[in-house]
Amino acid sequence: RIKITVRASGSHPDVLTIEDAMRQVLDIFEMLESMPGVEWKLISASTNSPLQVEAEAISFEPSVDVTVVARAQKQNLATNLREITRGEPPSDPEFKTTIARRFLSRNLNGVGSTEIDLDIGAPITVTPRVAQDALNVLEKKLDALFDTVSTRDEIGSIEGTLSDVGTHYNLPAAKIIDTRNK
């Protein structure tokens, strides 16, 4: 089971928008790795502020042991979130940093705190201060990906048109379109 509590910000304690609250919950489930045959079933959701949501993993395929998969998903998310909230970059190279940034940014604007109880250790509470520190960690990680490395001699070359520069599996990547065969 997963229990999520989303509270309004201190500057507007009576105002928690539907958009902020629901997206906070959806981002948490997006950060969980999706596995074929495993879904998260809504058990309960409060209608008052703070928003409280409870879900449990289910499987539509009899061959999938949902308890093992769900435990692994929750453990992975807990580890990554605890690392960034402690000021350390996530050790998982496949951690969904774009979604995490979105989730953390919302805690700086509109959401006062988000508590995630994964039934693995103490609940993870993200406040604006924790969110800002975690965002700084993720930005440093992104900057480190694009740090200049020592120069070396050219070993080979490629020919094509640069299409996109970004990350692939959280590592620097360039997408090049082959123009020789067109």
ChimeraX attribute file (.defattr): number of C-alpha atoms within 10 A of each C-alpha:
attribute: neighborCount
match mode: 1-to-1
recipient: residues
	/A:1	17
	/A:2	19
	/A:3	19
	/A:4	22
	/A:5	21
	/A:6	25
	/A:7	22
	/A:8	23
	/A:9	19
	/A:10	13
	/A:11	11
	/A:12	11
	/A:13	14
	/A:14	12
	/A:15	15
	/A:16	20
	/A:17	13
	/A:18	10
	/A:19	9
	/A:20	18
	/A:21	22
	/A:22	13
	/A:23	15
	/A:24	23
	/A:25	20
	/A:26	13
	/A:27	17
	/A:28	15
	/A:29	18
	/A:30	13
	/A:31	21
	/A:32	18
	/A:33	17
	/A:34	14
	/A:35	13
	/A:36	10
	/A:37	15
	/A:38	18
	/A:39	17
	/A:40	16
	/A:41	13
	/A:42	13
	/A:43	13
	/A:44	12
	/A:45	14
	/A:46	11
	/A:47	9
	/A:48	8
	/A:49	16
	/A:50	19
	/A:51	19
	/A:52	19
	/A:53	19
	/A:54	17
	/A:55	17
	/A:56	16
	/A:57	17
	/A:58	16
	/A:59	19
	/A:60	11
	/A:61	11
	/A:62	8
	/A:63	8
	/A:64	15
	/A:65	13
	/A:66	20
	/A:67	15
	/A:68	9
	/A:69	18
	/A:70	24
	/A:71	16
	/A:72	14
	/A:73	18
	/A:74	21
	/A:75	17
	/A:76	17
	/A:77	21
	/A:78	21
	/A:79	14
	/A:80	23
	/A:81	22
	/A:82	19
	/A:83	17
	/A:84	21
	/A:85	22
	/A:86	13
	/A:87	15
	/A:88	18
	/A:89	21
	/A:90	20
	/A:91	11
	/A:92	14
	/A:93	13
	/A:94	12
	/A:95	19
	/A:96	19
	/A:97	19
	/A:98	12
	/A:99	16
	/A:100	22
	/A:101	18
	/A:102	14
	/A:103	24
	/A:104	25
	/A:105	17
	/A:106	20
	/A:107	25
	/A:108	18
	/A:109	13
	/A:110	22
	/A:111	28
	/A:112	21
	/A:113	24
	/A:114	28
	/A:115	16
	/A:116	21
	/A:117	19
	/A:118	19
	/A:119	14
	/A:120	13
	/A:121	9
	/A:122	10
	/A:123	16
	/A:124	17
	/A:125	18
	/A:126	24
	/A:127	20
	/A:128	21
	/A:129	14
	/A:130	19
	/A:131	24
	/A:132	18
	/A:133	18
	/A:134	26
	/A:135	22
	/A:136	17
	/A:137	20
	/A:138	21
	/A:139	15
	/A:140	13
	/A:141	16
	/A:142	17
	/A:143	11
	/A:144	12
	/A:145	15
	/A:146	13
	/A:147	9
	/A:148	8
	/A:149	6
	/A:150	5
	/A:151	6
	/A:152	6
	/A:153	5
	/A:154	6
	/A:155	5
	/A:156	5
	/A:157	5
	/A:158	7
	/A:159	10
	/A:160	12
	/A:161	12
	/A:162	11
	/A:163	10
	/A:164	11
	/A:165	11
	/A:166	12
	/A:167	14
	/A:168	12
	/A:169	11
	/A:170	17
	/A:171	13
	/A:172	14
	/A:173	14
	/A:174	12
	/A:175	14
	/A:176	14
	/A:177	12
	/A:178	13
	/A:179	9
	/A:180	8
	/A:181	5
	/A:182	4
